[in-house]
Amino acid sequence: MNKNKTHCRAVGDRVFIRLDVEKTATDGGIFLPEDYAAERTTGVVESVGAKVRSVHCGDRVLFHVFDELPGYDKGVVVVREASILGVFENDD
C-alpha cells in the first residue's frame, strides 16, 4: 500500500469528484491572469456512495457549483447525487 496516497470512499448519496485541471489559457490561446478564478463545475467521479444510482466511477460529470464541499484533497469536491446536472457521453 502506498502511504502517500489517501483513499477515501463516499457514503450514502455522496459523490467524490476530481475537478478538471484549471485553465491557464483560453481555447483561442489567450493566457489568463493568475488571479483569474473561474468556478470549475466539471470533473471525473472518483467514488460513489451506496445510494447513488445515476453515476459511476470514471464518469465525467457537470455539477452545481454551489452544492460542493471540500474533499480530502484540494482537487476533490464532495456533492450529493442530486447536485449532478449531467454526465458527458462522448468527451473527445
Backbone atoms as SQL, in Angstrom:
CREATE TABLE atoms (id INTEGER PRIMARY KEY, chain TEXT, resi INTEGER, resn TEXT, atom TEXT, x REAL, y REAL, z REAL);
INSERT INTO atoms VALUES
  (1, 'A', 1, 'MET', 'N', 0.837, -1.184, 0.000),
  (2, 'A', 1, 'MET', 'CA', 0.000, 0.000, 0.000),
  (3, 'A', 1, 'MET', 'C', 0.878, 1.242, 0.000),
  (4, 'A', 2, 'ASN', 'N', 0.524, 2.200, -0.830),
  (5, 'A', 2, 'ASN', 'CA', 1.255, 3.456, -0.925),
  (6, 'A', 2, 'ASN', 'C', 0.803, 4.372, 0.208),
  (7, 'A', 3, 'LYS', 'N', 1.685, 4.718, 1.117),
  (8, 'A', 3, 'LYS', 'CA', 1.330, 5.533, 2.273),
  (9, 'A', 3, 'LYS', 'C', 1.131, 7.004, 1.921),
  (10, 'A', 4, 'ASN', 'N', 1.601, 7.444, 0.745),
  (11, 'A', 4, 'ASN', 'CA', 1.498, 8.841, 0.360),
  (12, 'A', 4, 'ASN', 'C', 0.171, 9.187, -0.293),
  (13, 'A', 5, 'LYS', 'N', -0.633, 8.214, -0.673),
  (14, 'A', 5, 'LYS', 'CA', -1.872, 8.482, -1.369),
  (15, 'A', 5, 'LYS', 'C', -3.054, 8.180, -0.444),
  (16, 'A', 6, 'THR', 'N', -3.959, 9.149, -0.336),
  (17, 'A', 6, 'THR', 'CA', -5.131, 8.992, 0.509),
  (18, 'A', 6, 'THR', 'C', -6.243, 8.312, -0.282),
  (19, 'A', 7, 'HIS', 'N', -6.870, 7.340, 0.323),
  (20, 'A', 7, 'HIS', 'CA', -8.022, 6.686, -0.288),
  (21, 'A', 7, 'HIS', 'C', -9.213, 6.949, 0.610),
  (22, 'A', 8, 'CYS', 'N', -10.290, 7.374, 0.018),
  (23, 'A', 8, 'CYS', 'CA', -11.483, 7.667, 0.783),
  (24, 'A', 8, 'CYS', 'C', -12.676, 7.178, -0.019),
  (25, 'A', 9, 'ARG', 'N', -13.666, 6.594, 0.653),
  (26, 'A', 9, 'ARG', 'CA', -14.844, 6.030, -0.001),
  (27, 'A', 9, 'ARG', 'C', -16.046, 6.872, 0.359),
  (28, 'A', 10, 'ALA', 'N', -16.814, 7.264, -0.665),
  (29, 'A', 10, 'ALA', 'CA', -18.029, 8.038, -0.432),
  (30, 'A', 10, 'ALA', 'C', -19.095, 7.138, 0.206),
  (31, 'A', 11, 'VAL', 'N', -19.990, 7.748, 0.971),
  (32, 'A', 11, 'VAL', 'CA', -21.074, 7.001, 1.606),
  (33, 'A', 11, 'VAL', 'C', -22.418, 7.659, 1.288),
  (34, 'A', 12, 'GLY', 'N', -23.488, 6.891, 1.479),
  (35, 'A', 12, 'GLY', 'CA', -24.842, 7.414, 1.281),
  (36, 'A', 12, 'GLY', 'C', -25.064, 7.894, -0.138),
  (37, 'A', 13, 'ASP', 'N', -25.567, 9.124, -0.273),
  (38, 'A', 13, 'ASP', 'CA', -25.836, 9.694, -1.599),
  (39, 'A', 13, 'ASP', 'C', -24.746, 10.656, -2.042),
  (40, 'A', 14, 'ARG', 'N', -23.569, 10.529, -1.474),
  (41, 'A', 14, 'ARG', 'CA', -22.451, 11.428, -1.787),
  (42, 'A', 14, 'ARG', 'C', -21.639, 10.911, -2.974),
  (43, 'A', 15, 'VAL', 'N', -21.044, 11.868, -3.691),
  (44, 'A', 15, 'VAL', 'CA', -20.189, 11.564, -4.834),
  (45, 'A', 15, 'VAL', 'C', -18.920, 12.391, -4.696),
  (46, 'A', 16, 'PHE', 'N', -17.757, 11.757, -4.825),
  (47, 'A', 16, 'PHE', 'CA', -16.477, 12.458, -4.821),
  (48, 'A', 16, 'PHE', 'C', -16.083, 12.703, -6.263),
  (49, 'A', 17, 'ILE', 'N', -15.771, 13.958, -6.585),
  (50, 'A', 17, 'ILE', 'CA', -15.437, 14.345, -7.956),
  (51, 'A', 17, 'ILE', 'C', -14.058, 14.996, -7.976),
  (52, 'A', 18, 'ARG', 'N', -13.172, 14.471, -8.821),
  (53, 'A', 18, 'ARG', 'CA', -11.860, 15.092, -9.035),
  (54, 'A', 18, 'ARG', 'C', -12.063, 16.163, -10.096),
  (55, 'A', 19, 'LEU', 'N', -11.815, 17.423, -9.712),
  (56, 'A', 19, 'LEU', 'CA', -12.042, 18.554, -10.599),
  (57, 'A', 19, 'LEU', 'C', -11.114, 18.531, -11.803),
  (58, 'A', 20, 'ASP', 'N', -11.641, 19.040, -12.933),
  (59, 'A', 20, 'ASP', 'CA', -10.798, 19.212, -14.112),
  (60, 'A', 20, 'ASP', 'C', -9.685, 20.196, -13.787),
  (61, 'A', 21, 'VAL', 'N', -8.592, 20.108, -14.491),
  (62, 'A', 21, 'VAL', 'CA', -7.442, 20.984, -14.292),
  (63, 'A', 21, 'VAL', 'C', -7.844, 22.418, -14.630),
  (64, 'A', 22, 'GLU', 'N', -7.369, 23.354, -13.802),
  (65, 'A', 22, 'GLU', 'CA', -7.661, 24.765, -14.043),
  (66, 'A', 22, 'GLU', 'C', -7.033, 25.217, -15.348),
  (67, 'A', 23, 'LYS', 'N', -7.787, 26.020, -16.091),
  (68, 'A', 23, 'LYS', 'CA', -7.272, 26.539, -17.358),
  (69, 'A', 23, 'LYS', 'C', -6.292, 27.678, -17.096),
  (70, 'A', 24, 'THR', 'N', -5.210, 27.700, -17.874),
  (71, 'A', 24, 'THR', 'CA', -4.251, 28.795, -17.805),
  (72, 'A', 24, 'THR', 'C', -4.339, 29.667, -19.058),
  (73, 'A', 25, 'ALA', 'N', -5.109, 29.180, -20.063),
  (74, 'A', 25, 'ALA', 'CA', -5.306, 29.940, -21.301),
  (75, 'A', 25, 'ALA', 'C', -6.683, 29.589, -21.868),
  (76, 'A', 26, 'THR', 'N', -7.218, 30.480, -22.672),
  (77, 'A', 26, 'THR', 'CA', -8.493, 30.207, -23.336),
  (78, 'A', 26, 'THR', 'C', -8.263, 29.229, -24.476),
  (79, 'A', 27, 'ASP', 'N', -9.341, 28.710, -25.048),
  (80, 'A', 27, 'ASP', 'CA', -9.221, 27.807, -26.185),
  (81, 'A', 27, 'ASP', 'C', -8.562, 28.496, -27.376),
  (82, 'A', 28, 'GLY', 'N', -8.677, 29.819, -27.455),
  (83, 'A', 28, 'GLY', 'CA', -8.058, 30.590, -28.531),
  (84, 'A', 28, 'GLY', 'C', -6.598, 30.924, -28.283),
  (85, 'A', 29, 'GLY', 'N', -6.056, 30.569, -27.101),
  (86, 'A', 29, 'GLY', 'CA', -4.641, 30.781, -26.817),
  (87, 'A', 29, 'GLY', 'C', -4.317, 31.998, -25.986),
  (88, 'A', 30, 'ILE', 'N', -5.328, 32.719, -25.519),
  (89, 'A', 30, 'ILE', 'CA', -5.076, 33.902, -24.689),
  (90, 'A', 30, 'ILE', 'C', -4.794, 33.436, -23.263),
  (91, 'A', 31, 'PHE', 'N', -3.658, 33.875, -22.713),
  (92, 'A', 31, 'PHE', 'CA', -3.291, 33.483, -21.359),
  (93, 'A', 31, 'PHE', 'C', -4.161, 34.207, -20.336),
  (94, 'A', 32, 'LEU', 'N', -4.608, 33.468, -19.335),
  (95, 'A', 32, 'LEU', 'CA', -5.439, 34.037, -18.283),
  (96, 'A', 32, 'LEU', 'C', -4.550, 34.524, -17.141),
  (97, 'A', 33, 'PRO', 'N', -4.914, 35.633, -16.490),
  (98, 'A', 33, 'PRO', 'CA', -4.103, 36.108, -15.362),
  (99, 'A', 33, 'PRO', 'C', -4.140, 35.105, -14.208),
  (100, 'A', 34, 'GLU', 'N', -3.102, 35.123, -13.389),
  (101, 'A', 34, 'GLU', 'CA', -3.016, 34.178, -12.276),
  (102, 'A', 34, 'GLU', 'C', -4.159, 34.322, -11.289),
  (103, 'A', 35, 'ASP', 'N', -4.716, 35.528, -11.149),
  (104, 'A', 35, 'ASP', 'CA', -5.803, 35.740, -10.196),
  (105, 'A', 35, 'ASP', 'C', -7.183, 35.445, -10.794),
  (106, 'A', 36, 'TYR', 'N', -7.228, 34.940, -12.036),
  (107, 'A', 36, 'TYR', 'CA', -8.494, 34.550, -12.659),
  (108, 'A', 36, 'TYR', 'C', -8.994, 33.300, -11.959),
  (109, 'A', 37, 'ALA', 'N', -10.195, 33.361, -11.434),
  (110, 'A', 37, 'ALA', 'CA', -10.721, 32.228, -10.664),
  (111, 'A', 37, 'ALA', 'C', -12.106, 31.837, -11.170),
  (112, 'A', 38, 'ALA', 'N', -12.140, 31.096, -12.245),
  (113, 'A', 38, 'ALA', 'CA', -13.414, 30.598, -12.766),
  (114, 'A', 38, 'ALA', 'C', -13.843, 29.404, -11.925),
  (115, 'A', 39, 'GLU', 'N', -15.120, 29.301, -11.687),
  (116, 'A', 39, 'GLU', 'CA', -15.632, 28.149, -10.946),
  (117, 'A', 39, 'GLU', 'C', -15.516, 26.904, -11.819),
  (118, 'A', 40, 'ARG', 'N', -14.923, 25.870, -11.274),
  (119, 'A', 40, 'ARG', 'CA', -14.813, 24.610, -12.014),
  (120, 'A', 40, 'ARG', 'C', -16.028, 23.763, -11.667),
  (121, 'A', 41, 'THR', 'N', -16.778, 23.384, -12.671),
  (122, 'A', 41, 'THR', 'CA', -18.025, 22.642, -12.447),
  (123, 'A', 41, 'THR', 'C', -18.040, 21.307, -13.162),
  (124, 'A', 42, 'THR', 'N', -16.883, 20.852, -13.615),
  (125, 'A', 42, 'THR', 'CA', -16.790, 19.553, -14.260),
  (126, 'A', 42, 'THR', 'C', -15.649, 18.766, -13.653),
  (127, 'A', 43, 'GLY', 'N', -15.771, 17.456, -13.731),
  (128, 'A', 43, 'GLY', 'CA', -14.718, 16.597, -13.209),
  (129, 'A', 43, 'GLY', 'C', -15.066, 15.141, -13.409),
  (130, 'A', 44, 'VAL', 'N', -14.208, 14.277, -12.890),
  (131, 'A', 44, 'VAL', 'CA', -14.369, 12.834, -13.032),
  (132, 'A', 44, 'VAL', 'C', -14.723, 12.236, -11.674),
  (133, 'A', 45, 'VAL', 'N', -15.732, 11.376, -11.664),
  (134, 'A', 45, 'VAL', 'CA', -16.195, 10.734, -10.429),
  (135, 'A', 45, 'VAL', 'C', -15.133, 9.763, -9.934),
  (136, 'A', 46, 'GLU', 'N', -14.727, 9.938, -8.676),
  (137, 'A', 46, 'GLU', 'CA', -13.734, 9.053, -8.060),
  (138, 'A', 46, 'GLU', 'C', -14.361, 7.997, -7.158),
  (139, 'A', 47, 'SER', 'N', -15.471, 8.350, -6.504),
  (140, 'A', 47, 'SER', 'CA', -16.109, 7.409, -5.586),
  (141, 'A', 47, 'SER', 'C', -17.585, 7.757, -5.466),
  (142, 'A', 48, 'VAL', 'N', -18.423, 6.739, -5.327),
  (143, 'A', 48, 'VAL', 'CA', -19.859, 6.960, -5.149),
  (144, 'A', 48, 'VAL', 'C', -20.346, 6.191, -3.929),
  (145, 'A', 49, 'GLY', 'N', -21.319, 6.774, -3.228),
  (146, 'A', 49, 'GLY', 'CA', -21.915, 6.107, -2.081),
  (147, 'A', 49, 'GLY', 'C', -22.876, 5.009, -2.508),
  (148, 'A', 50, 'ALA', 'N', -23.278, 4.185, -1.571),
  (149, 'A', 50, 'ALA', 'CA', -24.138, 3.029, -1.853),
  (150, 'A', 50, 'ALA', 'C', -25.513, 3.411, -2.392),
  (151, 'A', 51, 'LYS', 'N', -26.006, 4.605, -2.080),
  (152, 'A', 51, 'LYS', 'CA', -27.334, 5.022, -2.546),
  (153, 'A', 51, 'LYS', 'C', -27.322, 5.687, -3.921),
  (154, 'A', 52, 'VAL', 'N', -26.144, 5.917, -4.489),
  (155, 'A', 52, 'VAL', 'CA', -26.023, 6.608, -5.780),
  (156, 'A', 52, 'VAL', 'C', -26.306, 5.621, -6.910),
  (157, 'A', 53, 'ARG', 'N', -27.213, 6.009, -7.811),
  (158, 'A', 53, 'ARG', 'CA', -27.610, 5.119, -8.905),
  (159, 'A', 53, 'ARG', 'C', -27.339, 5.700, -10.295),
  (160, 'A', 54, 'SER', 'N', -27.186, 7.032, -10.410),
  (161, 'A', 54, 'SER', 'CA', -27.136, 7.635, -11.738),
  (162, 'A', 54, 'SER', 'C', -25.728, 7.848, -12.298),
  (163, 'A', 55, 'VAL', 'N', -24.703, 7.757, -11.478),
  (164, 'A', 55, 'VAL', 'CA', -23.330, 7.927, -11.966),
  (165, 'A', 55, 'VAL', 'C', -22.446, 6.823, -11.406),
  (166, 'A', 56, 'HIS', 'N', -21.315, 6.620, -12.089),
  (167, 'A', 56, 'HIS', 'CA', -20.379, 5.568, -11.697),
  (168, 'A', 56, 'HIS', 'C', -18.967, 6.134, -11.690),
  (169, 'A', 57, 'CYS', 'N', -18.065, 5.470, -11.016),
  (170, 'A', 57, 'CYS', 'CA', -16.666, 5.883, -11.009),
  (171, 'A', 57, 'CYS', 'C', -16.163, 5.960, -12.443),
  (172, 'A', 58, 'GLY', 'N', -15.428, 7.022, -12.738),
  (173, 'A', 58, 'GLY', 'CA', -14.888, 7.213, -14.074),
  (174, 'A', 58, 'GLY', 'C', -15.750, 8.084, -14.970),
  (175, 'A', 59, 'ASP', 'N', -17.018, 8.326, -14.607),
  (176, 'A', 59, 'ASP', 'CA', -17.885, 9.202, -15.402),
  (177, 'A', 59, 'ASP', 'C', -17.389, 10.638, -15.294),
  (178, 'A', 60, 'ARG', 'N', -17.448, 11.370, -16.395),
  (179, 'A', 60, 'ARG', 'CA', -17.137, 12.809, -16.375),
  (180, 'A', 60, 'ARG', 'C', -18.465, 13.528, -16.251),
  (181, 'A', 61, 'VAL', 'N', -18.587, 14.381, -15.233),
  (182, 'A', 61, 'VAL', 'CA', -19.880, 14.978, -14.900),
  (183, 'A', 61, 'VAL', 'C', -19.828, 16.500, -14.817),
  (184, 'A', 62, 'LEU', 'N', -21.015, 17.088, -14.908),
  (185, 'A', 62, 'LEU', 'CA', -21.243, 18.515, -14.690),
  (186, 'A', 62, 'LEU', 'C', -22.056, 18.601, -13.410),
  (187, 'A', 63, 'PHE', 'N', -21.659, 19.491, -12.490),
  (188, 'A', 63, 'PHE', 'CA', -22.379, 19.581, -11.222),
  (189, 'A', 63, 'PHE', 'C', -22.636, 21.030, -10.852),
  (190, 'A', 64, 'HIS', 'N', -23.564, 21.235, -9.957),
  (191, 'A', 64, 'HIS', 'CA', -23.939, 22.565, -9.473),
  (192, 'A', 64, 'HIS', 'C', -22.858, 23.044, -8.520),
  (193, 'A', 65, 'VAL', 'N', -22.207, 24.141, -8.853),
  (194, 'A', 65, 'VAL', 'CA', -21.026, 24.600, -8.133),
  (195, 'A', 65, 'VAL', 'C', -21.308, 24.997, -6.681),
  (196, 'A', 66, 'PHE', 'N', -22.495, 25.477, -6.365),
  (197, 'A', 66, 'PHE', 'CA', -22.753, 25.966, -5.014),
  (198, 'A', 66, 'PHE', 'C', -23.110, 24.862, -4.028),
  (199, 'A', 67, 'ASP', 'N', -23.209, 23.618, -4.492),
  (200, 'A', 67, 'ASP', 'CA', -23.538, 22.499, -3.619),
  (201, 'A', 67, 'ASP', 'C', -22.322, 21.696, -3.191),
  (202, 'A', 68, 'GLU', 'N', -21.140, 22.097, -3.606),
  (203, 'A', 68, 'GLU', 'CA', -19.948, 21.308, -3.325),
  (204, 'A', 68, 'GLU', 'C', -19.388, 21.573, -1.932),
  (205, 'A', 69, 'LEU', 'N', -18.742, 20.573, -1.399),
  (206, 'A', 69, 'LEU', 'CA', -17.993, 20.677, -0.145),
  (207, 'A', 69, 'LEU', 'C', -16.556, 20.289, -0.438),
  (208, 'A', 70, 'PRO', 'N', -15.591, 20.834, 0.287),
  (209, 'A', 70, 'PRO', 'CA', -14.205, 20.428, 0.051),
  (210, 'A', 70, 'PRO', 'C', -14.028, 18.955, 0.385),
  (211, 'A', 71, 'GLY', 'N', -13.168, 18.289, -0.369),
  (212, 'A', 71, 'GLY', 'CA', -12.903, 16.872, -0.149),
  (213, 'A', 71, 'GLY', 'C', -11.624, 16.656, 0.627),
  (214, 'A', 72, 'TYR', 'N', -11.127, 15.450, 0.582),
  (215, 'A', 72, 'TYR', 'CA', -9.920, 15.074, 1.310),
  (216, 'A', 72, 'TYR', 'C', -8.657, 15.572, 0.622),
  (217, 'A', 73, 'ASP', 'N', -8.817, 16.134, -0.563),
  (218, 'A', 73, 'ASP', 'CA', -7.710, 16.625, -1.383),
  (219, 'A', 73, 'ASP', 'C', -8.204, 17.925, -2.007),
  (220, 'A', 74, 'LYS', 'N', -7.339, 18.911, -2.230),
  (221, 'A', 74, 'LYS', 'CA', -7.828, 20.194, -2.732),
  (222, 'A', 74, 'LYS', 'C', -8.377, 20.106, -4.151),
  (223, 'A', 75, 'GLY', 'N', -8.070, 19.061, -4.884),
  (224, 'A', 75, 'GLY', 'CA', -8.601, 18.865, -6.230),
  (225, 'A', 75, 'GLY', 'C', -9.866, 18.028, -6.263),
  (226, 'A', 76, 'VAL', 'N', -10.383, 17.664, -5.085),
  (227, 'A', 76, 'VAL', 'CA', -11.576, 16.814, -5.000),
  (228, 'A', 76, 'VAL', 'C', -12.675, 17.551, -4.250),
  (229, 'A', 77, 'VAL', 'N', -13.909, 17.462, -4.759),
  (230, 'A', 77, 'VAL', 'CA', -15.064, 18.021, -4.061),
  (231, 'A', 77, 'VAL', 'C', -16.061, 16.898, -3.796),
  (232, 'A', 78, 'VAL', 'N', -16.945, 17.149, -2.833),
  (233, 'A', 78, 'VAL', 'CA', -17.985, 16.199, -2.475),
  (234, 'A', 78, 'VAL', 'C', -19.330, 16.851, -2.754),
  (235, 'A', 79, 'VAL', 'N', -20.197, 16.153, -3.477),
  (236, 'A', 79, 'VAL', 'CA', -21.547, 16.653, -3.745),
  (237, 'A', 79, 'VAL', 'C', -22.546, 15.526, -3.507),
  (238, 'A', 80, 'ARG', 'N', -23.789, 15.912, -3.319),
  (239, 'A', 80, 'ARG', 'CA', -24.862, 14.917, -3.269),
  (240, 'A', 80, 'ARG', 'C', -25.216, 14.534, -4.704),
  (241, 'A', 81, 'GLU', 'N', -25.734, 13.348, -4.880),
  (242, 'A', 81, 'GLU', 'CA', -26.099, 12.886, -6.223),
  (243, 'A', 81, 'GLU', 'C', -27.041, 13.871, -6.908),
  (244, 'A', 82, 'ALA', 'N', -27.964, 14.473, -6.161),
  (245, 'A', 82, 'ALA', 'CA', -28.935, 15.418, -6.726),
  (246, 'A', 82, 'ALA', 'C', -28.276, 16.670, -7.299),
  (247, 'A', 83, 'SER', 'N', -27.042, 16.966, -6.916),
  (248, 'A', 83, 'SER', 'CA', -26.338, 18.142, -7.411),
  (249, 'A', 83, 'SER', 'C', -25.664, 17.907, -8.760),
  (250, 'A', 84, 'ILE', 'N', -25.656, 16.659, -9.215),
  (251, 'A', 84, 'ILE', 'CA', -25.067, 16.362, -10.514),
  (252, 'A', 84, 'ILE', 'C', -26.099, 16.674, -11.591),
  (253, 'A', 85, 'LEU', 'N', -25.711, 17.559, -12.511),
  (254, 'A', 85, 'LEU', 'CA', -26.628, 18.039, -13.533),
  (255, 'A', 85, 'LEU', 'C', -26.580, 17.193, -14.801),
  (256, 'A', 86, 'GLY', 'N', -25.475, 16.509, -15.044),
  (257, 'A', 86, 'GLY', 'CA', -25.380, 15.703, -16.247),
  (258, 'A', 86, 'GLY', 'C', -24.100, 14.897, -16.310),
  (259, 'A', 87, 'VAL', 'N', -24.106, 13.894, -17.198),
  (260, 'A', 87, 'VAL', 'CA', -22.947, 13.046, -17.442),
  (261, 'A', 87, 'VAL', 'C', -22.570, 13.229, -18.903),
  (262, 'A', 88, 'PHE', 'N', -21.303, 13.527, -19.163),
  (263, 'A', 88, 'PHE', 'CA', -20.833, 13.673, -20.539),
  (264, 'A', 88, 'PHE', 'C', -20.774, 12.299, -21.184),
  (265, 'A', 89, 'GLU', 'N', -21.384, 12.180, -22.369),
  (266, 'A', 89, 'GLU', 'CA', -21.419, 10.903, -23.067),
  (267, 'A', 89, 'GLU', 'C', -20.124, 10.637, -23.844),
  (268, 'A', 90, 'ASN', 'N', -19.747, 11.566, -24.712),
  (269, 'A', 90, 'ASN', 'CA', -18.518, 11.432, -25.511),
  (270, 'A', 90, 'ASN', 'C', -17.664, 12.635, -25.233),
  (271, 'A', 91, 'ASP', 'N', -16.526, 12.423, -24.616),
  (272, 'A', 91, 'ASP', 'CA', -15.642, 13.513, -24.219),
  (273, 'A', 91, 'ASP', 'C', -14.360, 13.451, -25.016),
  (274, 'A', 92, 'ASP', 'N', -14.433, 13.784, -26.305),
  (275, 'A', 92, 'ASP', 'CA', -13.254, 13.717, -27.181),
  (276, 'A', 92, 'ASP', 'C', -12.484, 14.997, -27.151);
